[in-house]
Amino acid sequence: MSHDSVLTSATTSARVFRAEKGTLYVLATPLGNLRDITLRALDILSSADLILAEDTRVSAKLLTHYGIKAPLRALHEHNERKSAATVIGLLQQNHSIALISDAGTPAVSDPGARLVAAVREAAQPVVPIPGPCALIAAISAAGLNAEHFYFAGFLPVPAKARRAQLEKLSETLRALNAALVLYEAPHRIRHTLGDLMKAFQEPRDLIIARELTKTFETIRRIPLADAMTWLDAHPDTERGELVLIVDTPAPGQQNTAPRDTRADDAMLNRWLPALLEELPPARAARVAALATGLPRGAIYDRIKEKRT
């Protein structure tokens, strides 16, 4: 950055900002520690005509703490699409609006993306006010082997859909040599860890980041294979919001030896005929993948080829 750029940046950051008329601000709020809010965020919240919040009861605590008295209206996953027309109408009448979530950055596994898309489609300005984000906070403190990561947000709640998605993700991430990052609710952590252990059977580490920025913040790195044992020894982990990161194998753990395709063929020739007598093709491919370690998609393609 040039000297002139530094001076310009310093001058810009020193002034007080006011929310511009007809503008939607997508504004990040603290994950838990109220001191993590930015000065620019406070400027915008204090001068906005309206604040849209995922849960007005949660956001009211933050606003009360900082003496912010702007009107507060709920915008959540159940009313987001219907509210878009009203919000656009207010913006077209030159109202300034700030969009916040319960914690962190809106539209990152939280409501907001549909509203932002509708506002942009209506040609009204959308301005991000960056700040706390659980995803980035967890990655920054994880010390990952991976140079890349894939953020999957929250996995599906139904067990079958969750396992199917993890199966697809595991194949993709092996090809990309990328880490997997998830959000998870505490009451589902045990089921999700069990499914992660099945989806990633090679040696990998798991980073569990819980209650980030709060009093009982916990960030632990453990072997994924030991996840259930660790959870049994730390039952408090089943309380509080979580970020889970499945890292790539360490360089010394990478399996770089080429697969013996002839051995793979022989193994499938033994497994598939028996499985297909008892199971439909998709389930047969899944069982064969678990038994052989081969990609489910490749096995399923092979089944289709044999049947055509």
C-alpha positions as CSV (number, residue, x, y, z in Angstrom):
1,M,0.0,0.0,0.0
2,S,1.4,3.4,-1.0
3,H,2.0,6.3,1.6
4,D,-0.9,8.2,0.0
5,S,-3.2,5.3,0.3
6,V,-2.4,4.9,4.0
7,L,-3.1,8.6,4.6
8,T,-6.4,8.4,2.7
9,S,-7.4,5.3,4.6
10,A,-6.5,6.9,8.0
11,T,-8.5,10.0,7.1
12,T,-11.5,8.0,6.0
13,S,-11.5,5.8,9.1
14,A,-11.3,8.8,11.5
15,R,-14.5,10.5,10.4
16,V,-18.0,9.7,11.6
17,F,-20.2,7.9,9.1
18,R,-23.9,8.5,8.6
19,A,-26.3,6.1,6.9
20,E,-27.0,7.3,3.4
21,K,-30.7,7.6,2.3
22,G,-32.1,4.8,0.2
23,T,-29.3,2.4,1.1
24,L,-29.4,-1.1,2.7
25,Y,-26.4,-1.8,5.0
26,V,-25.5,-5.5,5.6
27,L,-23.9,-5.1,9.0
28,A,-21.9,-7.6,11.1
29,T,-22.5,-7.6,14.9
30,P,-20.5,-9.3,17.7
31,L,-20.6,-13.1,18.1
32,G,-20.8,-12.7,21.8
33,N,-18.3,-10.1,23.1
34,L,-20.0,-6.7,22.7
35,R,-16.6,-5.0,22.4
36,D,-16.1,-6.6,19.0
37,I,-18.5,-4.2,17.2
38,T,-16.7,-1.7,14.9
39,L,-16.9,2.0,15.2
40,R,-18.4,2.3,11.7
41,A,-21.1,-0.3,12.6
42,L,-22.1,1.9,15.5
43,D,-22.2,5.0,13.3
44,I,-24.5,3.3,10.8
45,L,-26.8,1.7,13.5
46,S,-27.1,5.0,15.3
47,S,-28.1,6.9,12.1
48,A,-30.2,4.3,10.2
49,D,-33.9,5.0,9.9
50,L,-34.7,1.3,10.5
51,I,-32.9,-1.8,11.7
52,L,-33.9,-5.3,10.5
53,A,-33.0,-8.1,12.9
54,E,-33.3,-11.9,12.8
55,D,-34.6,-11.9,16.4
56,T,-35.5,-8.5,17.8
57,R,-35.2,-9.7,21.4
58,V,-31.6,-10.7,20.9
59,S,-30.6,-7.6,18.9
60,A,-32.3,-5.3,21.4
61,K,-29.7,-6.2,24.0
62,L,-26.9,-5.0,21.8
63,L,-28.7,-1.8,20.8
64,T,-29.7,-1.0,24.3
65,H,-26.1,-1.5,25.5
66,Y,-24.9,1.2,23.0
67,G,-27.9,3.5,23.4
68,I,-29.2,3.0,19.9
69,K,-32.9,3.8,19.5
70,A,-33.6,3.3,15.9
71,P,-36.9,1.3,15.1
72,L,-36.3,-2.4,15.1
73,R,-38.3,-4.9,12.9
74,A,-38.0,-8.7,12.5
75,L,-36.6,-10.2,9.3
76,H,-36.1,-14.0,9.5
77,E,-36.2,-17.0,7.2
78,H,-40.0,-17.3,7.5
79,N,-40.8,-13.7,6.4
80,E,-37.7,-12.7,4.4
81,R,-39.2,-13.2,0.9
82,K,-42.5,-11.5,1.8
83,S,-40.7,-8.6,3.5
84,A,-38.5,-7.8,0.5
85,A,-41.2,-5.7,-1.3
86,T,-41.8,-3.6,1.8
87,V,-38.1,-3.0,2.4
88,I,-37.6,-2.0,-1.2
89,G,-40.5,0.4,-1.0
90,L,-38.9,2.0,2.1
91,L,-35.5,2.3,0.4
92,Q,-37.2,3.9,-2.7
93,Q,-38.7,6.4,-0.2
94,N,-35.2,7.3,0.8
95,H,-35.1,5.5,4.1
96,S,-31.8,4.0,5.3
97,I,-31.9,0.5,6.6
98,A,-29.4,-1.7,8.4
99,L,-29.7,-5.5,8.2
100,I,-28.2,-7.5,11.2
101,S,-28.4,-11.1,12.4
102,D,-28.4,-12.5,15.9
103,A,-24.6,-12.6,15.8
104,G,-21.9,-12.3,13.1
105,T,-22.4,-11.5,9.4
106,P,-25.9,-11.6,7.9
107,A,-26.5,-13.9,4.9
108,V,-23.7,-16.3,5.9
109,S,-25.9,-19.3,7.0
110,D,-28.3,-16.6,8.3
111,P,-31.2,-14.8,6.7
112,G,-30.4,-11.9,4.4
113,A,-29.3,-13.3,1.0
114,R,-32.8,-13.2,-0.5
115,L,-33.4,-9.7,0.6
116,V,-30.0,-8.5,-0.6
117,A,-30.7,-10.1,-4.0
118,A,-34.1,-8.4,-4.3
119,V,-32.7,-5.0,-3.3
120,R,-29.9,-5.3,-5.9
121,E,-32.5,-6.3,-8.5
122,A,-34.4,-3.1,-7.6
123,A,-31.2,-1.1,-8.3
124,Q,-31.0,0.1,-4.7
125,P,-27.5,0.4,-3.1
126,V,-26.3,-2.3,-0.8
127,V,-23.2,-1.6,1.4
128,P,-21.4,-4.2,3.5
129,I,-20.2,-3.2,7.0
130,P,-17.7,-5.9,7.7
131,G,-16.9,-7.3,11.1
132,P,-17.3,-10.5,13.2
133,C,-17.8,-13.8,11.4
134,A,-17.6,-17.2,13.2
135,L,-16.4,-18.9,10.0
136,I,-13.3,-16.6,9.7
137,A,-12.7,-16.5,13.4
138,A,-12.5,-20.3,13.7
139,I,-10.2,-20.6,10.6
140,S,-7.9,-17.9,11.8
141,A,-7.2,-19.8,15.1
142,A,-7.2,-23.3,13.7
143,G,-3.7,-23.5,12.2
144,L,-4.9,-25.5,9.2
145,N,-2.8,-27.7,7.0
146,A,-5.2,-26.9,4.1
147,E,-4.5,-23.9,1.8
148,H,-8.2,-24.0,0.8
149,F,-11.4,-24.6,2.5
150,Y,-15.0,-25.3,1.6
151,F,-17.8,-23.8,3.7
152,A,-20.9,-25.9,3.8
153,G,-22.8,-24.0,6.4
154,F,-25.3,-26.2,8.3
155,L,-25.8,-29.7,7.1
156,P,-29.3,-31.1,6.4
157,V,-31.1,-32.2,9.6
158,P,-32.5,-35.5,8.4
159,A,-29.8,-38.2,8.9
160,K,-30.1,-39.7,5.4
161,A,-29.8,-36.3,3.7
162,R,-26.9,-35.3,5.9
163,R,-24.9,-38.5,5.2
164,A,-25.6,-38.2,1.5
165,Q,-24.3,-34.7,1.4
166,L,-21.2,-35.6,3.4
167,E,-20.5,-38.5,1.1
168,K,-20.5,-36.1,-1.9
169,L,-18.5,-33.5,0.0
170,S,-15.8,-36.0,1.0
171,E,-15.2,-37.0,-2.6
172,T,-15.0,-33.4,-3.8
173,L,-12.7,-32.2,-1.0
174,R,-10.3,-35.1,-1.6
175,A,-10.0,-34.0,-5.2
176,L,-9.6,-30.3,-4.2
177,N,-7.3,-31.1,-1.2
178,A,-9.4,-28.7,0.9
179,A,-10.7,-28.5,4.4
180,L,-14.4,-28.7,5.2
181,V,-16.0,-26.1,7.5
182,L,-19.4,-26.5,9.0
183,Y,-21.7,-24.7,11.4
184,E,-23.6,-27.0,13.8
185,A,-26.1,-26.7,16.6
186,P,-25.1,-28.4,20.0
187,H,-28.0,-30.9,20.1
188,R,-26.9,-32.3,16.7
189,I,-23.1,-32.5,17.3
190,R,-23.0,-36.1,18.3
191,H,-24.8,-37.3,15.2
192,T,-22.7,-35.0,12.9
193,L,-19.4,-36.2,14.4
194,G,-20.4,-39.8,13.8
195,D,-21.2,-39.1,10.2
196,L,-18.0,-37.1,9.7
197,M,-16.0,-40.1,11.0
198,K,-17.6,-42.4,8.5
199,A,-17.2,-39.9,5.6
200,F,-13.5,-39.2,6.2
201,Q,-11.8,-42.5,7.2
202,E,-8.3,-41.4,6.4
203,P,-6.2,-39.7,9.2
204,R,-7.5,-36.2,9.5
205,D,-7.7,-33.7,12.4
206,L,-10.9,-32.0,13.6
207,I,-11.0,-28.5,14.9
208,I,-14.0,-27.8,17.3
209,A,-14.6,-24.1,17.9
210,R,-17.3,-23.4,20.4
211,E,-18.8,-20.2,21.9
212,L,-16.3,-18.0,20.0
213,T,-15.5,-14.7,21.8
214,K,-17.6,-15.7,24.8
215,T,-16.6,-16.5,28.4
216,F,-16.4,-20.2,27.7
217,E,-14.7,-20.1,24.3
218,T,-13.2,-23.4,23.4
219,I,-11.0,-24.2,20.4
220,R,-9.6,-27.7,20.3
221,R,-7.7,-29.7,17.6
222,I,-8.1,-33.5,17.9
223,P,-7.8,-36.5,15.6
224,L,-11.2,-37.0,13.9
225,A,-11.1,-40.7,14.8
226,D,-11.1,-39.7,18.5
227,A,-14.0,-37.3,18.2
228,M,-16.6,-39.3,20.0
229,T,-14.2,-40.2,22.8
230,W,-13.3,-36.5,23.2
231,L,-16.9,-35.5,23.2
232,D,-17.7,-38.1,25.9
233,A,-15.0,-36.6,28.1
234,H,-16.1,-33.0,27.4
235,P,-20.0,-33.0,27.7
236,D,-20.1,-29.2,27.9
237,T,-19.3,-29.2,24.1
238,E,-23.0,-30.2,23.6
239,R,-23.9,-26.7,24.6
240,G,-23.3,-23.5,22.6
241,E,-23.0,-22.9,18.9
242,L,-20.1,-24.7,17.1
243,V,-17.8,-24.4,14.1
244,L,-16.4,-27.7,12.9
245,I,-13.4,-27.9,10.6
246,V,-12.2,-31.2,9.1
247,D,-8.6,-30.4,8.0
248,T,-6.7,-32.0,5.2
249,P,-4.3,-34.8,6.2
250,A,-0.8,-33.5,7.3
251,P,1.9,-33.8,4.6
252,G,3.3,-37.0,6.2
253,Q,-0.2,-38.6,6.3
254,Q,-1.0,-38.0,2.6
255,N,-1.6,-41.3,0.8
256,T,0.3,-40.6,-2.5
257,A,0.6,-44.2,-3.6
258,P,-1.4,-44.8,-6.8
259,R,-4.3,-47.2,-6.5
260,D,-4.0,-50.7,-8.0
261,T,-6.9,-50.5,-10.5
262,R,-6.7,-54.2,-11.2
263,A,-7.2,-54.9,-7.4
264,D,-10.1,-52.4,-7.4
265,D,-11.7,-54.2,-10.3
266,A,-11.3,-57.6,-8.6
267,M,-12.8,-56.3,-5.4
268,L,-15.8,-54.8,-7.1
269,N,-16.4,-57.9,-9.2
270,R,-16.7,-59.8,-5.9
271,W,-18.9,-57.2,-4.1
272,L,-21.3,-55.8,-6.7
273,P,-23.2,-58.8,-8.0
274,A,-24.1,-59.9,-4.4
275,L,-25.1,-56.4,-3.4
276,L,-27.2,-55.8,-6.5
277,E,-29.2,-58.9,-5.8
278,E,-30.3,-57.4,-2.4
279,L,-30.2,-53.7,-2.9
280,P,-31.1,-51.0,-5.4
281,P,-28.2,-49.5,-7.4
282,A,-27.7,-46.4,-5.3
283,R,-27.6,-48.3,-2.0
284,A,-25.4,-51.0,-3.4
285,A,-22.9,-48.3,-4.5
286,R,-23.0,-46.8,-1.1
287,V,-22.3,-50.1,0.7
288,A,-19.5,-51.0,-1.8
289,A,-17.9,-47.6,-1.3
290,L,-17.8,-48.1,2.5
291,A,-16.4,-51.5,2.1
292,T,-13.7,-50.8,-0.5
293,G,-12.8,-47.1,0.1
294,L,-13.6,-46.3,-3.6
295,P,-15.6,-43.2,-4.5
296,R,-19.4,-44.0,-4.4
297,G,-19.9,-42.0,-7.6
298,A,-17.4,-44.0,-9.6
299,I,-19.0,-47.3,-8.4
300,Y,-22.5,-46.0,-9.2
301,D,-21.3,-45.1,-12.7
302,R,-19.9,-48.5,-13.1
303,I,-23.2,-50.1,-12.2
304,K,-25.0,-48.0,-14.7
305,E,-22.5,-48.9,-17.4
306,K,-23.1,-52.6,-16.7
307,R,-26.8,-52.2,-17.0
308,T,-26.9,-50.4,-20.3
